[in-house]
Amino acid sequence: MRLQSAIFDMDGTLLDSMPIWKGLGASMLRQLGIEPAPELEEKLKTLSLRDGVAYCKDYYQLPQTVDQLVGMVFDKIHDFYCEKVQPKPGVEKFLSLLKMEGVWMYVATATDRPLAEAALRHAGIDGYFRGLITSQEVGVGKGESAEIYERAMRRLQSNKKDTVVFEDAYHAIQTAKAAGFRVAAVYDAAEEENQPAIRQLADYYIRSFEEMFETRALD
């Protein structure tokens, strides 16, 4: 896996944080006395927090504003990111190795900036990255466009040949690959059902960062 620059997704890739998002939209709707549709979670998984809330507001015709609805779930997420979130096992060792090899790194995440910055800081890995960009800042999600990766690459002053995108989510891997990026897929239990397709599509597959060091050195 030779690379000059690396773009990392955050949730499910760098951080063991996907469980906090599971059922969050359904929980919010049930607080409002609404039973969510069975397919809600699948729909929300490709959206940022604000976009997901906006979708719920429109689809379920909720009278609350988007800001009010975000407030209903924000505290739970904020507390988790500020006080509990942990990096995936082996992540810090891997980032340290890349840094020693002179690889420039950037974070590209669907999580809003204040939450993402708090999460990376609490996990103790914020210092490895030259910056961070969010789907909200780009204005389009990873399921629709590779723009977030394109911008991160430009900020790293790199090109697709020398850049590897690290992602756990199938829809994001599809987007990055379609745009011509090399992709390293990182296993996360939230994407269990998509693992066969992910393995087939990705250029590299990381079951865990710890196992990576146990089985082979970075070549």
N, C-alpha and C positions, 0 to 999 in steps of 0.2 A: 504494500500500500504506500506508494511513493506520492508525497504531496508537499506542496509549498504553502498552501493555505487550507483552512478547514472551517466549515460553517456548521454549527451545531444547533439543532432543535434543543429545546430545554425540557419540557415535560415528557417523561417517558424515555428520554434519550440520556440527558445528563442527570436528571433528578428522578427519584422514585416518588413521583407526585400524581400519577394518573388516578389512583383511588379517590383522591379528594374531589375529582370532577365527576366521578360515576354517580349518576342519579341526582345530580345537583339541580338540573332543570325540573325533573319530576317532583323533587321535594318542594321546590318553590311553588309549583302549580298546586300541589296538594295543600300547601299552606293557605292558598287562595280558594280552596274548595273545588278544585278542578282535577279530574282524573286525566292524566296525560295519555296520549296515544302510544301504543306499543313501540312505534318506530321513532319516538322522540329522541332517545339517546343516540341512535345512529345518525340522525339529522344534526344534532348539536355537536357531535365529536369533531366536525371539520370547522367549526365556528369559534371565534373568539368569545370571551365572556359577554361583551356588549352586543355583539352580533347575534349571539344565541338568545340573549334576553329580548332583543328586538324581534327576533323570529317568533318567540313565544307570545309576545305582546300582539303581534299582527295575526298570528294563526289562531290564537284563542280569544282575540278581541278583548284584551285586558284593559281596564280603565286606567290603571296606573301608568305613570310615565316610565320611560326606560331607566332613568336615573333612580326612581323609586324601586323598581324591580331589581336593579343592580345592587342597591343597598340591602336588599333582603338576603343576598347570598355573599356579599363582599366580605363581611366580617369573618365568616367561617374560613374563607380562602385566605384572607389576609393573616389571620392568626396562625394558620398552618404554615404559610410561607415564611413568616417572620420568626416562628418559634419551633417548628417541628420538622420541616422538610429536610431530607438528607440526599446527598449525591448517591448515585448508583455505585455499588461496590466496584472498586478499581478505577473509577472515573478520575480521581485526582492524580493517581499514579500515571494514567494514560496522558492526561493533559500536561503533566510535568515533563513527561518524555517528549511530547510534541514541542513544548516550549524550549527544551534544551536543544532540540534539533532545528530550532529557528523557524518553526511553523507559526504563521500568523493565524489567529483564531477569532471568530465572530459568532455571536448568538443570534439566531433568527427564530422568533417565537410568536405564537398566537396569543400569548398571555400579555396583558397590558404592562407597560413599562414599570410603573411603581411596584407592582407585584413581582415581576420578573427580577428586578434589581434587588428587592428584599430577599427573594428566594436564593439567588446566586450568592448573595452576601452571607446569609445564614448557613448555606451549605459549604462556605469557605472556598469557593472556586471562582469568585468574581474577578480576581486578579489575573487570571489566565487569558482574558479576552480583551481585544482591542476595542470592542464596542458591542452594542446590542441594537437590534432593530425589531420592531413588532409589526404584526399584521395590521393593527389599527393605524400605525404611522404610514404604512404602504397604501392602505385603503382597499386591499383585496386579500382574501384568504389563500392559504396554500392549496386548497382544493381547486381553485379557479385559475391561479396564475403563479408563475415562478418568480415574479417580480421581487419578492423578499430576498430570494437567493441572489438574484442578479445585482441588487443594490448592495448586499453584503459583500459580494465578490468585488464590486468596484471599489468599495471602501477599503478592502484588503489589497487593492492594486494588483489583482491577480487575474487569472483567466480560467476557463473551464477545464482545460487540459491539466492544470496544476492544482485544482481545487477538488476537495472531497466534501460532500454534504452528508452529515450524520443525522439520520432520522429513524423514528420508530414506527410512524403511522403510514399505512399503506397508501392512503390518498396523497400524502405529501411526497412519498417516494415516487409515486407515479408522475407527479408534477415535475419533480426535479429531473427525473430521467428523461421525460419528454422534452425538457428544455436543453438536454445535452450535458447535464452534470454527471459526474461519477458519484455514486451513492453507496455509503456504508450503512446497511440496515442494522439497527440495534434492537434486540429482542425486548419486548415488554408484554406482560401478561394481558394488557388491555387489547392487544392486537393478536391474540392467540389464534383466532379462526382464520386470520389472513397470512399466517406464517408460510404456508406452502407457496402462495403467490409472491410474497415478499422475497423469499429465498431465490425464486426464479428470476425476479426482476432486478434485484440489487447487484452491484458489482462486488461488494464484500458483505459478509454477514457476521455480526458479532453477537453471539449468544449471551455472553457477559464479558465485561472488561477484565474481570478477575481470571476467567478461563483463558482469555486471550494471552495473558502473561504466563499462565501455567503451561500452555500448549506450544506457543511459538513466539519468537521475538518479532518485532516490527521489521519488515524487510523493505 
